[in-house]
């Protein structure tokens, strides 16, 4: 999926930042819940203190003073009046906020009987249209002016209250003090002030994590580069063994693997060279003995076979001696190398045409590259009599193409001809020489440079050989 980062650094950052955002979101939910409970508890405690103070004033006041308190000295937003009967029914709720206010008010008033305190939620009380507590107290012969009657949605002292409590307290003289108390529910904190610190913290942690993870991933990047280099050059220098312990262990194992591969390749090459060298002595003895064969026809066949064996041994020794993996990499002008090779072929009556770049800086093994191109051009001249060499490059790779108009190669043999000592007997002339190592050398050189070699038949006839090398 495109939404999933493809690098380990990107995936680690996604997991880390996603975890931080999830934790912060859950923390924000819990924080808001605790904040809301705290604000509501604080608001209720403040209301209890206000009501307790007002009840104490009313108990200590004379009738005239009570009338004055009822009209002038009311806490902000509170509506109060006296009546002979409670404005709150006896079936008021004894749970939740009502129970909290009842018990708190009783404690503030010195532990009076809870039956003397009635609390109900004004929002839940059904009243007929035009009613309300003002209508209720008129039925109890309380001549309170209409402008003091509480009603729904009223602005009280400039504040819009979205919740109301109705509290009735039995005073010491047997009258009921009714209080209609608005209180503000806690307003949730704004999203921007709440989210900006969390966002800033997430970005800060992401930046720090990016720097740390990028530094921690450097040994892995070096290991990938070392593996790429090893694919091109088995004699490449070992990678550094630093970083975390797991990375050091992996680098150490990689270096040991490279050492074993180098030793294996060297042993195989040396063994091949030694066998080829040792075979020259018995071939020489067999050639001397063949001279004493009286049958001329058999003698000629034996000598021909011995010549072919000696040619194969020479090619094998040359292949082992000039192993491209042992050649150092150096900066060269690949275009000049290929063009000069084509010039040399033309000087020896080779019909070779060069088309391509005039200059192409490249880091490679010049001897191996020259040998690979010479093998392709030589094959084209042997089997087609003429060829065209094209050198192209883009930002990623170099492509060298050798085109001829010869008989081509069967499709089933296009890969088989790259095997050592593989010779074709049908489409290619067997009598023109060679032991079947030319194309094997071409592919070996291409692989040593991290590229590849391929063959394909041209639609108009002939063969097209390509060496593709990465820049």
PyMOL commands that set and color helices and strands:
alter all, ss='L'
color gray80, all
select helices_A, chain A and resi 8-60+63-71+96-108+114-116+122-124+133-139+146-148+191-232+245-290+296-321+324-326+334-347+366-384+411-413+416-418+430-432+438-448
alter helices_A, ss='H'
color red, helices_A
select strands_A, chain A and resi 79-83+117-121+155-156+159-160+164-170+176-182+330-333+351-356+361-364+386-393+397-404+452-457+463-470
alter strands_A, ss='S'
color yellow, strands_A
deselect
rebuild
show_as cartoon
